[in-house]
Amino acid sequence: MLRKHSSPLVLGGISAVLYGTVVLMPLFLVPVQVSARRDGFKPMLESAAVSAVLVALWQLFTFSRDGSLSLGTMLIGLSAPAGMLLALILMAWPRLARISFVSRSLAAALLATAISLPTFFMAASDPAVRALFVEAYSAAIGAAGGATTEAEAVWQALQKSVLSSFGAMLFLFLFVSAWFGTRLGAHSSKLAAEPDSSDGVERAALPPRLAAYRVPTSYVWVLLAAWAGLLINRFIVSTVLSAVALNAALALSICYGVQGFAVAGALAERVGMATALRVLGPIAFLLLLLSGTAGLVAVGLMALLGTLETWIPFRAATTKGDTP
């Protein structure tokens, strides 16, 4: 019995460890997704439960040890990981497998935002949370040898920046974690590639292969509306409009950027460069991201290419199958 559950338990533990390191925290969802691809949906639930419990215990221990334990710190410490784990489970729920991966990801990010964002602003008024931030900020500035800035001003700026991009960042973490975890899990999966294999295992709803990835056509109007909202906000200033429009624009631009890469891959395959693109593409993309402005321009061009596929069928030949 223990052997049967050992893999989900271990992967859940790894997830909690990644979250506890802080530096590797953005990767903490990946082991849970590996469990979904490797063992199925129910083992994924076990991994998520183990991760949630261990993260909660670690947060409780850390805040108690530092003397910063309060309702505010616990709200921040628990709502974000719990919301993201629940969102990842929603994305993998087998009953939603017929819904596109993009739609599941956007809905999951909305759920995680609805859980995490209110608790952040509730906790922001807690003196213990502000004291914790000031201490961390002062330590970071001191270690970096930077110029001292008023911590309260930075705190206010942080709250504004959180509102403007919080949902988009959660979407990015969920989207990338689901995709990366699925690819990692495929290498050691006990399950067949086809989702209808009759072995009695309830399979998770997984991201498609890149060649089969498509953004639903209707989302292009949401993208255009989001950018229009940002334009309107330059003349009629509204914090709510700005936050909603920017989060939607960023999240959908990510979706269309990935579609742009899928188009680039299909075009490269037509001219016999698919293998070279698979090997050199990720390296070139990483270098572009690190290059600052050039990276943003390249990502923007990929998003534009993906958006244009709404009207121009760059990939004439469709790829069957939705499971990597």
C-alpha positions in Angstrom: 0.0 0.0 0.0 2.8 2.4 1.0 4.7 1.6 -2.2 1.6 2.4 -4.3 1.5 5.9 -2.8 5.2 6.5 -2.4 5.6 8.4 -5.7 2.8 11.0 -5.0 4.0 11.4 -1.4 7.6 12.0 -2.5 6.6 14.4 -5.3 4.4 16.3 -2.8 7.3 16.6 -0.4 9.6 17.9 -3.2 7.0 20.5 -4.0 6.9 21.7 -0.4 10.7 21.8 -0.3 10.9 23.9 -3.4 8.4 26.3 -1.9 10.4 26.6 1.3 13.6 27.5 -0.5 12.0 30.8 -1.6 14.5 31.0 -4.6 13.0 28.0 -6.2 9.4 28.7 -5.1 8.1 29.5 -8.6 8.8 25.8 -9.4 6.8 24.3 -6.6 3.8 23.3 -8.7 6.0 21.3 -11.2 6.3 18.1 -9.1 2.5 18.1 -8.5 2.0 18.3 -12.3 4.6 15.6 -12.8 2.5 13.4 -10.5 -0.5 14.1 -12.7 1.3 13.0 -15.9 3.1 10.1 -14.3 0.5 8.5 -12.2 -2.9 10.0 -12.9 -5.4 12.5 -11.4 -6.0 10.9 -8.0 -2.3 10.6 -7.2 -1.9 14.3 -8.2 -4.5 15.1 -5.5 -2.4 13.2 -3.0 0.7 15.1 -4.0 -1.1 18.5 -3.8 -2.5 17.6 -0.3 1.0 16.6 1.0 2.5 19.8 -0.4 -0.3 22.0 1.1 0.1 20.4 4.5 3.9 20.6 4.6 3.9 24.2 3.3 1.4 25.2 6.0 3.4 23.6 8.7 6.6 25.2 7.4 5.0 28.6 7.3 3.7 28.2 10.8 7.1 27.2 12.1 8.9 30.0 10.2 6.6 32.8 11.4 6.6 31.5 15.0 10.4 31.3 15.0 10.8 34.8 13.7 8.1 36.2 16.1 6.0 37.5 13.2 3.1 35.1 13.5 -0.2 36.9 13.0 -3.4 36.5 11.1 -2.0 38.7 8.3 1.2 36.8 7.8 -0.6 33.4 7.9 -3.2 34.7 5.3 -0.4 35.7 2.9 1.6 32.6 3.7 -1.2 30.1 3.1 -3.6 31.7 0.6 -1.1 31.9 -2.3 0.1 28.3 -2.3 -3.3 26.9 -1.5 -4.9 29.0 -4.3 -2.3 27.9 -6.8 -2.5 24.2 -5.9 -6.3 24.3 -6.2 -6.0 26.1 -9.6 -3.6 23.5 -10.9 -6.0 20.8 -9.8 -8.8 22.6 -11.7 -6.6 22.6 -14.8 -6.1 18.9 -14.6 -9.6 17.9 -13.7 -10.6 15.1 -16.1 -14.2 16.3 -16.5 -12.8 19.5 -18.0 -10.6 17.7 -20.5 -12.8 18.7 -23.5 -12.2 22.4 -22.6 -9.2 23.9 -24.3 -6.0 24.2 -22.2 -6.0 28.0 -22.6 -9.5 28.3 -21.2 -8.7 26.0 -18.3 -5.5 28.0 -17.6 -7.3 31.3 -17.6 -10.1 30.1 -15.4 -7.6 28.6 -13.0 -5.6 31.8 -12.8 -8.8 33.7 -12.1 -9.6 31.2 -9.2 -6.1 31.6 -7.8 -6.3 35.4 -8.0 -9.8 35.4 -6.3 -8.3 33.4 -3.4 -5.0 35.2 -3.0 -5.5 38.8 -3.9 -8.1 39.7 -1.3 -6.1 38.1 1.5 -3.0 40.1 0.3 -4.8 43.4 0.7 -6.5 42.3 4.0 -3.0 41.4 5.3 -1.5 44.6 4.0 -3.0 46.5 6.9 -1.5 44.2 9.5 1.5 45.8 11.3 3.3 42.5 11.5 3.2 42.1 7.7 4.6 45.6 7.2 7.3 45.0 9.8 8.2 41.8 8.0 8.4 43.6 4.7 10.5 46.5 6.1 12.9 44.0 7.7 13.3 42.0 4.5 13.6 45.1 2.3 16.3 46.7 4.6 18.3 43.4 4.7 18.1 43.1 0.9 19.2 46.7 0.3 22.0 46.4 2.8 23.3 43.1 1.3 23.2 44.6 -2.2 24.9 47.9 -1.1 22.2 49.9 -2.7 20.9 53.4 -1.8 18.4 53.5 1.0 14.8 54.3 0.0 11.9 55.0 2.2 10.4 51.6 3.0 6.9 52.9 3.2 7.1 54.3 -0.3 8.3 51.0 -1.6 5.5 49.3 0.3 2.9 51.5 -1.4 4.5 51.0 -4.8 4.5 47.2 -4.2 0.8 47.2 -3.5 0.1 49.0 -6.8 2.3 46.8 -8.8 0.7 43.7 -7.3 -2.8 44.9 -8.3 -1.6 45.6 -11.9 0.0 42.3 -12.7 -1.0 39.8 -9.9 -3.4 37.7 -12.0 -1.0 37.6 -15.1 1.9 36.4 -12.9 -0.2 33.7 -11.4 -1.4 32.7 -14.9 2.3 32.5 -16.1 3.3 30.3 -13.1 0.3 28.0 -13.7 0.7 27.8 -17.5 4.5 27.1 -17.4 4.2 24.7 -14.4 1.5 22.6 -16.1 3.5 22.5 -19.4 6.9 21.9 -17.9 5.7 19.3 -15.3 3.8 17.4 -18.0 7.0 17.1 -20.1 9.0 16.0 -17.2 6.4 13.5 -16.1 6.2 12.0 -19.6 9.7 10.6 -19.3 8.9 8.4 -16.3 5.1 8.0 -16.8 3.5 4.7 -16.0 0.6 5.7 -18.3 0.2 5.2 -22.0 0.3 8.3 -24.1 -3.4 7.8 -25.3 -5.9 9.1 -22.7 -8.4 6.3 -23.5 -6.2 3.4 -22.4 -8.3 0.9 -20.4 -6.2 0.4 -17.4 -8.6 1.8 -14.8 -6.6 4.9 -14.1 -8.3 8.3 -14.2 -6.1 10.5 -16.4 -5.6 14.1 -15.7 -6.4 16.7 -18.4 -3.0 17.7 -19.7 -1.6 20.5 -21.9 -1.4 19.7 -25.6 1.8 19.2 -27.6 3.1 22.5 -29.0 2.2 21.4 -32.5 -1.5 20.9 -31.4 -1.6 24.1 -29.3 -4.3 26.6 -30.4 -5.9 29.6 -28.7 -9.7 29.7 -29.1 -10.6 32.1 -31.9 -12.9 34.2 -29.7 -10.1 35.2 -27.4 -8.6 37.6 -29.9 -11.5 40.0 -29.3 -10.8 39.8 -25.5 -7.2 40.6 -26.3 -8.1 43.6 -28.4 -10.6 44.8 -25.8 -7.9 44.6 -23.1 -5.5 46.7 -25.1 -8.3 49.1 -26.0 -9.0 49.4 -22.2 -5.4 50.4 -21.6 -5.7 53.0 -24.2 -8.9 54.4 -22.8 -7.3 54.5 -19.3 -4.7 57.0 -20.6 -7.6 59.5 -20.9 -10.0 58.3 -18.3 -7.9 57.1 -15.4 -9.4 54.2 -13.5 -7.4 51.9 -11.2 -9.8 49.0 -11.6 -9.9 49.4 -15.4 -6.2 49.6 -15.6 -5.7 46.5 -13.4 -8.2 44.3 -15.3 -7.1 45.4 -18.7 -3.4 45.0 -18.0 -3.8 41.5 -16.4 -6.0 40.3 -19.3 -3.6 41.8 -21.9 -0.5 40.2 -20.4 -2.1 36.8 -19.9 -3.6 36.6 -23.4 -0.3 37.9 -24.9 1.4 34.9 -23.3 -1.1 32.6 -24.8 -0.7 34.1 -28.3 3.1 34.1 -27.8 3.1 30.4 -27.3 0.9 30.0 -30.4 3.5 32.1 -32.2 6.2 29.6 -31.3 3.9 26.8 -32.5 3.6 28.5 -35.8 7.3 29.1 -36.0 7.9 25.4 -35.3 5.4 24.4 -38.1 7.1 26.7 -40.6 10.5 25.4 -39.6 9.3 21.8 -40.1 8.2 22.7 -43.6 11.7 23.8 -44.6 13.4 20.9 -42.8 14.7 22.9 -39.8 12.4 21.4 -37.1 15.3 19.5 -35.4 17.5 22.6 -35.3 14.7 24.7 -33.9 14.0 22.2 -31.1 17.6 22.2 -30.1 18.6 25.8 -30.6 15.2 27.5 -30.1 15.0 27.3 -26.2 18.6 28.5 -26.0 18.0 31.4 -28.3 14.7 32.3 -26.4 16.5 32.3 -23.1 19.3 34.6 -24.4 16.7 36.9 -25.8 14.9 37.1 -22.5 18.1 38.0 -20.8 18.9 40.6 -23.4 16.2 43.0 -22.1 14.6 45.1 -24.8 15.5 42.8 -27.6 13.9 39.9 -25.7 10.7 41.9 -25.2 10.6 42.8 -28.9 11.1 39.1 -29.9 8.4 37.9 -27.5 6.1 40.6 -28.8 6.7 39.5 -32.4 5.9 35.9 -31.4 2.6 37.1 -29.8 1.8 39.1 -32.9 2.5 36.0 -35.1 0.3 33.9 -32.9 -2.5 36.5 -33.0 -2.3 36.7 -36.8 -3.0 33.0 -37.1 -6.5 33.8 -36.0 -7.1 35.1 -39.6 -4.2 33.6 -41.5 -3.9 29.7 -41.4 -0.1 29.5 -41.1 -0.4 25.8 -40.1 -2.4 24.3 -42.9 -1.9 20.7 -41.7 -3.4 20.1 -38.3 -1.8 17.7 -35.8 -4.0 15.1 -34.2 -3.8 14.2 -30.5 -3.8 16.5 -27.6 -1.7 14.6 -25.0 2.1 14.9 -25.0 
